[in-house]
Amino acid sequence: MASVVIPLAKPEITEADELAVLQVLQSGILSGGPVVPAFEEAMAHYCGVPYAVAMNSGTSALHCAVKALGIAAPQEVITTPFSFIASANCLLMEQAVPVFVDIDSTYNIDCDQIDAAITRHTTAILAVDVFGRCADWTAITTLADRHGLTMVEDACEALGAQHGERKAGAWGDISCVAFYPNKQITTGEGGMLLTSDEALAHTARSLSNQGRDEDDDWFTHRRLGYNYRMTEMQAALGLSQCRRIDDIFRRRAQVAAWYQECFAGCDWLHLPAPDQRSWFVYVVRLCDEMTGEDRDRIMKALRAEQIECRAYFTPIHLQPFYRHEFGYKPGDFPITEHVADRTIALPFFTTMTQQQVRCVAETLQRIGARPMSHSAPHP
Ligand SMILES: *Cc1c(COP(=O)(O)O)cnc(C)c1O
């Protein structure tokens, strides 16, 4: 029987989404029209902040955040090595120095280790809400207040998540969300910068729009800017998805709940914490006795059974150019490396069926139950 690949991620595109994009195409206004501001307003309202600036990617939003906040060389910014590369690269784009602090059991930055990493050059904390789970923003806010530091929130994986009174995207002096096709909602490529500070919003908008100020004419450029603008088609897709955002979160939580059910009692897997509002990916972690080689062997076997999976994440400090530039080596951030060696992101998307979840879970349990390097070989 030829089995069908279960993809790692898949965007849900409804008829309403298609119609929304088609309407923009038919209007002839593909950039600089009314849909981008409408999407910005919807996202600002959803995240509970007054200002939102749409961008052509999450990385662009992070770059504008760093630049608008005036973060530059030789300043240091405390951040996590357990993330997608963009959360540290955005600092390098402005020649600021990422200072990594290891993670804790939530996979987010370990706030108890931040104090020790602060020097007289430290200017900001850039924390990531990993896998849709907010960092401990209460602790980070306390630390930032005490040391006079700026906060940048990379909420690119956490749209819809909540910490205390606020949603993800509302904790940083500037926060960023993203809309790549594997995110909770998508615009194909896209991102958004969120802030409560009007001046920062203006600067960020100008940076994303070739350095123009809002009432400048087309050929007046007040600062070094970029073209990070979102198109009207992207915004139409995002706005259309935004209209059913609660339904999207509900169904993603259902998919996660099916996984939790299937894996209950599986003693060699650590499951993600169930108390999550916003699910970005579904990442399991092999028990401590298993190794990175076990993980890689399991992933290979999953792929052989048409189940896509990925090691989430390769630690940033071990990326080739970070090793080369900064001299990082294995052992520098042991918790991050221990986790990164053992994680597997399983197929996870809004339209995933219970049958698909069962298929993935059963296959993984069958594969993982085979003897691994940690256990004695069968007689
Ligand atoms: C997705 C993501 C981004 C942004 O990625 P883009 O592809 O540029 O939209 C940034 N940080 C993290 C942690 C992410 O997961």
Ligand as a Chemical Component Dictionary entry (heavy atoms), coordinates in Angstrom:
data_LIG
# 
_chem_comp.id                   LIG 
_chem_comp.type                 NON-POLYMER 
_chem_comp.pdbx_formal_charge   0 
_chem_comp.three_letter_code    LIG 
# 
loop_
_chem_comp_atom.comp_id 
_chem_comp_atom.atom_id 
_chem_comp_atom.alt_atom_id 
_chem_comp_atom.type_symbol 
_chem_comp_atom.charge 
_chem_comp_atom.model_Cartn_x 
_chem_comp_atom.model_Cartn_y 
_chem_comp_atom.model_Cartn_z 
_chem_comp_atom.pdbx_ordinal 
LIG C1 C1 C 0 9.346  32.015 12.656 1  
LIG C2 C2 C 0 10.267 32.679 13.599 2  
LIG C3 C3 C 0 10.794 33.950 13.320 3  
LIG C4 C4 C 0 10.508 34.703 12.039 4  
LIG O1 O1 O 0 10.760 33.974 10.912 5  
LIG P1 P1 P 0 10.446 34.548 9.457  6  
LIG O2 O2 O 0 10.618 33.355 8.594  7  
LIG O3 O3 O 0 11.421 35.628 9.182  8  
LIG O4 O4 O 0 9.047  35.070 9.458  9  
LIG C5 C5 C 0 11.579 34.541 14.290 10 
LIG N1 N1 N 0 11.852 33.946 15.446 11 
LIG C6 C6 C 0 11.377 32.721 15.749 12 
LIG C7 C7 C 0 11.707 32.131 17.075 13 
LIG C8 C8 C 0 10.582 32.041 14.825 14 
LIG O5 O5 O 0 10.136 30.815 15.104 15 
# 
loop_
_chem_comp_bond.comp_id 
_chem_comp_bond.atom_id_1 
_chem_comp_bond.atom_id_2 
_chem_comp_bond.value_order 
_chem_comp_bond.pdbx_ordinal 
LIG C1 C2 SING 1  
LIG C2 C3 SING 2  
LIG C2 C8 DOUB 3  
LIG C3 C4 SING 4  
LIG C3 C5 DOUB 5  
LIG C4 O1 SING 6  
LIG O1 P1 SING 7  
LIG P1 O2 DOUB 8  
LIG P1 O3 SING 9  
LIG P1 O4 SING 10 
LIG C5 N1 SING 11 
LIG N1 C6 DOUB 12 
LIG C6 C7 SING 13 
LIG C6 C8 SING 14 
LIG C8 O5 SING 15 
# 
